[in-house]
Amino acid sequence: MLSYYIGNAGKIEEVETACKGAWVSLIDPTDAELSTVEGLGIDPAMLRAALDAEETSHIDIDDGQTLIIVDVPIAEESDDPNTVVYSTLPVGIITTEDYIITISLKETSTFTDLKMGRIRNVSPQQKTKFVLQILLRVANRYLYYLKQIDKISHAVEKQLHKSMKNKELFQLLELEKSLVYFSTSLQSNSNTIKKILSGRVIKLYEEDQELLDDVLIEVNQAIEMSNIYSSILSGTMDAFASVISNNLNIVMKVLTSITILLTIPNIIFSFFGMNIDFPITTSWLVSPTTWCAGLVAGVITLVAWLVLKKKDLI
């Protein structure tokens, strides 16, 4: 999808055609849309690089055009409708003398907020400020999703306390993978922002210094939160794995003890049955031998139960 926007009274307004100072937005563009943007003098290689899903955060400068690729967090539904999968998506920001072009494979909340006017005092004509506002919004989105991951992990932990199920463990595993993606992408974004801070990538103005500092603070906070949550979640996974293994050992211990207790009468009666004449009268009474075998089995079983109980094996 190709669309054009300009700044008007601190808000973003959509227009029909590209004009000087416009923001050109490309979302999962077709070949025709890419050709249209290339007609504005944009380097095709930069456009193609931003559409590579495996591209990492970096900066390219060529012939007066600057490509800034950052990893943006996204939330997607999985096969389970109650589960949200978090990952990252590379987004390209190209600045030229006349335009700012953003390009990505999917629509992200960062650009949606800009287009819907949820961010005030923005204008594509102020290129440096506009780029920094995008980066700040990306950092804020990381923090928001990290808090969501923390809430989900706490909820899953409560469910695991009630019953150990594979479903909850797989949910924790997905969250742990999301945190790894976030941590890696945030570190790459941090390196990219530090390059911007040098002033050699895009021209920095004195009034933008505070905004750039805010971006760095938010990114560093997101990195720290990601590392903390990842460590906590990893420890939680290890703890629950140990609990599950311990519960299995307890179950096996109890079953083994029960098997021992049930085996004793079987051995006693088998012994009497194989080695001693074991007649049964025609009346409802059985022979004294049967009572003797039952008494011996009962006494030995009771003793075995007391021993197992004393050793906390049952």
C-alpha positions in Angstrom: 0.0 0.0 0.0 1.4 3.4 -1.0 0.2 6.6 0.7 1.4 10.2 1.1 1.2 12.4 4.1 2.2 16.0 5.1 2.3 17.9 8.4 -0.6 20.3 9.0 -0.8 22.2 12.3 1.2 19.5 14.2 -0.8 16.6 12.8 -0.4 14.2 9.9 -2.7 14.7 7.0 -3.0 12.4 4.0 -2.7 13.8 0.5 -3.2 12.4 -3.0 0.3 12.9 -4.5 3.9 13.3 -3.3 5.1 16.8 -2.7 8.2 18.4 -1.3 8.5 17.6 2.4 6.0 14.7 2.3 6.1 11.4 4.1 5.8 8.5 1.7 4.5 5.3 3.4 5.0 1.9 1.8 3.4 -1.1 3.5 4.0 -4.5 1.7 4.3 -2.7 -1.6 3.7 -4.1 -5.0 6.2 -3.8 -7.9 4.1 -1.0 -9.4 4.2 0.9 -6.1 8.0 0.4 -5.8 8.4 1.7 -9.3 6.3 4.8 -8.4 8.6 5.6 -5.5 11.7 4.9 -7.5 10.4 7.6 -9.8 10.9 10.1 -7.0 14.6 9.5 -7.2 14.9 6.9 -4.5 17.6 4.2 -4.7 16.0 0.9 -5.6 18.6 -1.0 -3.6 17.6 0.8 -0.4 13.9 0.0 -1.0 14.7 -3.7 -1.5 17.0 -3.9 1.5 14.2 -2.6 3.8 11.9 -5.4 2.5 14.3 -8.2 3.6 12.7 -9.8 6.6 16.1 -11.0 7.8 17.7 -7.5 7.6 19.3 -6.3 10.9 19.3 -2.7 12.2 21.9 -0.6 10.4 22.5 2.6 8.5 23.5 3.1 4.8 24.4 6.4 3.2 24.7 6.8 -0.5 24.4 9.8 -2.9 22.6 12.1 -0.5 20.2 9.4 0.6 20.2 7.8 4.1 18.7 4.5 4.9 18.0 3.7 8.6 16.7 0.2 9.3 15.4 -0.5 12.8 13.7 -3.5 14.3 10.1 -2.8 15.3 8.2 -5.0 17.8 5.0 -6.6 16.5 2.4 -8.8 18.2 0.7 -11.6 16.2 -1.9 -14.2 17.0 -0.8 -17.8 16.9 -2.7 -21.0 16.2 -4.1 -20.7 19.7 -6.5 -17.7 19.7 -5.7 -17.1 23.4 -1.9 -16.8 22.7 -0.1 -13.8 21.4 3.3 -14.2 19.7 5.8 -11.3 19.9 8.5 -10.8 17.4 10.3 -8.1 15.5 10.1 -6.7 12.0 12.7 -4.6 10.1 11.4 -1.2 9.0 13.3 1.1 6.7 13.4 4.9 7.0 14.9 6.7 4.0 15.6 10.4 4.1 16.3 12.5 1.0 16.4 16.2 0.4 12.7 16.3 -0.4 11.1 13.2 1.2 11.0 10.8 4.0 10.1 7.3 3.0 9.1 4.5 5.4 8.8 0.9 4.1 7.9 -2.3 5.8 6.4 -5.7 5.1 3.5 -5.2 7.5 1.6 -2.4 9.1 2.9 -1.6 12.6 1.3 0.3 15.4 4.1 2.9 15.3 3.0 4.2 11.8 -0.7 3.6 12.6 -0.4 6.0 15.5 1.2 8.6 13.3 -1.4 8.3 10.6 -4.3 8.3 13.1 -3.0 11.5 14.6 -2.3 10.0 18.0 1.1 11.7 18.1 1.1 15.4 18.3 3.5 18.0 17.1 4.8 15.9 14.2 5.7 17.1 10.7 7.6 15.3 8.0 9.0 18.6 6.9 11.2 18.5 10.0 13.0 15.4 9.0 15.4 15.0 11.9 12.6 15.5 14.5 10.2 13.2 12.5 12.8 10.4 12.4 13.5 10.7 16.1 9.8 10.7 17.0 9.5 7.4 15.0 12.4 5.9 16.9 11.0 7.1 20.3 7.6 5.6 19.4 9.4 2.3 18.5 11.2 2.3 21.9 7.9 3.0 23.7 6.3 0.1 21.9 9.0 -2.2 23.1 8.4 -1.1 26.7 4.7 -1.7 26.3 5.1 -5.2 24.9 7.7 -6.1 27.6 5.1 -5.1 30.2 2.5 -7.3 28.5 4.9 -10.2 28.4 5.6 -9.8 32.1 1.8 -9.8 32.9 1.3 -12.9 30.7 4.2 -14.8 32.3 2.7 -14.1 35.8 -0.7 -15.4 34.7 0.8 -18.5 33.3 2.8 -19.1 36.4 -0.4 -19.0 38.5 -1.9 -21.6 36.2 1.2 -23.8 36.6 0.9 -23.6 40.4 -2.6 -25.2 40.1 -1.7 -27.9 37.5 1.4 -28.8 35.6 0.4 -28.9 31.9 2.4 -28.8 28.7 0.3 -25.9 27.3 1.5 -23.5 30.0 5.1 -24.6 29.6 4.9 -24.0 25.8 3.5 -20.5 26.5 6.5 -19.7 28.7 8.8 -21.0 26.1 7.2 -18.7 23.5 7.6 -15.8 25.8 11.2 -16.6 26.4 11.8 -16.7 22.6 10.1 -13.3 22.3 12.4 -11.8 24.9 15.5 -13.2 23.1 14.2 -11.5 19.8 13.6 -8.3 21.7 16.9 -8.2 23.4 18.8 -8.8 20.2 16.9 -6.3 18.2 17.1 -3.6 20.9 20.8 -4.0 21.1 21.1 -3.5 17.3 18.7 -0.5 17.5 20.9 1.0 20.3 24.0 0.8 18.1 22.1 2.5 15.2 20.9 5.3 17.5 24.4 5.9 18.8 25.5 6.4 15.2 22.8 8.9 14.7 24.0 10.6 17.9 27.3 11.3 16.2 25.6 13.7 13.8 27.1 12.2 10.6 24.0 10.3 9.6 21.3 13.0 9.7 21.7 16.6 10.6 21.1 17.2 14.3 19.7 20.4 15.6 20.1 21.7 19.2 16.3 21.6 19.8 16.4 17.8 18.9 19.0 16.9 21.4 16.5 16.4 24.2 14.4 14.2 22.0 17.4 12.1 21.0 18.4 11.7 24.7 14.8 10.5 25.4 15.2 7.9 22.6 18.4 6.6 24.1 17.0 6.5 27.6 13.9 4.5 26.5 16.0 2.1 24.4 18.4 1.5 27.3 15.5 1.0 29.7 13.9 -1.5 27.3 17.2 -3.4 27.0 17.5 -3.6 30.7 13.9 -4.7 31.2 14.3 -7.3 28.4 17.4 -8.8 30.1 15.8 -8.8 33.5 12.5 -10.5 32.3 14.5 -13.0 30.3 16.6 -14.0 33.3 13.5 -14.3 35.5 11.6 -16.3 32.9 14.6 -18.6 32.3 14.9 -19.2 36.1 11.1 -19.8 36.3 11.3 -22.4 33.5 14.2 -24.2 35.3 12.3 -24.1 38.6 9.1 -25.6 37.1 11.1 -28.2 35.2 12.6 -29.2 38.6 9.1 -29.2 40.2 7.7 -31.4 37.4 10.6 -33.8 37.7 10.2 -33.9 41.5 6.5 -34.6 41.2 7.2 -37.4 38.9 9.6 -38.9 41.4 7.0 -38.7 44.1 4.4 -40.4 42.0 6.8 -43.2 41.1 7.8 -43.6 44.7 4.2 -43.9 45.8 3.4 -46.4 43.1 6.5 -48.4 43.9 5.5 -48.6 47.5 1.9 -49.6 46.7 3.3 -52.3 44.4 5.5 -53.7 47.2 2.5 -53.8 49.6 0.3 -55.6 47.0 3.1 -58.0 46.1 3.5 -59.3 49.7 0.1 -61.0 50.0 0.5 -62.4 46.5 3.9 -64.0 47.5 2.5 -65.5 50.8 -0.6 -67.0 49.2 1.5 -68.3 46.2 3.8 -69.9 48.7 1.0 -71.7 50.6 -0.7 -72.6 47.3 2.4 -74.3 45.8 3.8 -76.1 48.8 1.0 -76.9 51.1 -2.2 -78.8 50.6 -4.8 -76.1 50.5 -8.2 -77.7 50.7 -11.4 -75.7 50.7 -14.4 -77.2 52.4 -17.8 -77.4 50.9 -19.1 -75.0 53.6 -18.6 -71.2 53.7 -15.6 -71.8 56.0 -12.1 -72.2 54.7 -9.4 -74.3 56.2 -7.2 -73.1 59.1 -4.3 -73.0 56.5 -6.1 -70.2 54.7 -6.5 -68.2 57.9 -2.9 -68.7 58.7 -1.8 -67.5 55.2 -4.0 -64.5 55.5 -2.7 -63.7 59.0 0.9 -64.0 57.9 0.3 -61.8 54.8 -1.6 -59.2 56.8 1.2 -59.0 59.5 4.0 -58.7 57.0 2.1 -56.2 54.9 1.4 -54.1 58.0 5.1 -54.2 59.0 6.1 -53.2 55.5 3.6 -50.3 55.5 5.0 -49.0 58.8 8.6 -49.2 57.5 7.7 -47.4 54.3 5.7 -44.8 56.2 8.6 -44.2 58.6 10.9 -43.6 55.7 8.3 -41.3 54.1 8.0 -43.5 51.0 4.3 -43.6 51.0 
